[in-house]
Amino acid sequence: KLLSARFGVPVTVGDAKFSAFPTELRMSNVMLGDIKLPQVVASGELSSLASGDKVWRNVDVTGLELDAAQVDRLVGWATAEPAARHQAFTLQRIRASGVGINGTPVKAPKFDATILVAPNGAVKQATLALPDGKAQVLLSPEEKGWLVDIESRGVAWPIGPKVAWESLRSRGIANRDGMKFDEIILTYAGGSARGSGDLGWTGSWKFTGTIEASGID
């Protein structure tokens, strides 16, 4: 009931088990509209459960599979005005492991996500990372979209020849249509590349920009 009021879509729970010590709510087959959360474990503060604002410190989700439209809805909820949110409970941190996204032009690997939530319900920060630790994307909301900081080592190119760069660091601003890279720094084959540009992902992916390379064998 509280989630339905918060997100404005029907929410159902297939099964739920509650324990007071530790304070934990285990749920299975949770449907957030058409988004299925197979397993959800929420850890809370026992003293808050009898109050008007129930505090859940950690919410762990496993088995989440999404398509592009569902990702778009999640982004919409994350960027909604905090004043419009229903404050019957507080989430502090959401963690999702092994998230899969289907139907993207470039196949996306499964990743882990950690989302930090402000007291007013707004997303403070989101971290997306590969389970092997080779790549991490840090997202922070700002006026023009999302401030993005990417860092990776030994990850293969998503398109073209399957070769891996030694390291990659990039920063920029992303929105629903694409990302503007203010800085791209890449090391590969004994040399480096540096540049900036725009990546669009509506329809097919397209990168426009300038990259200067030196010393690459």
Beta strands, then each sheet from edge to edge (+ up, - down):
strand 1: 11-19
strand 2: 24-32
strand 3: 35-44
strand 4: 54-62
strand 5: 65-67
strand 6: 89-102
strand 7: 111-117
strand 8: 123-129
strand 9: 135-142
strand 10: 145-152
strand 11: 167-174
strand 12: 178-188
strand 13: 191-200
strand 14: 206-214
sheet 1: 1+ 2- 3+ 4- 6- 5-
sheet 2: 1+ 2- 3+ 4- 6- 7+ 8- 9+ 10- 11+ 12- 13+ 14-
end
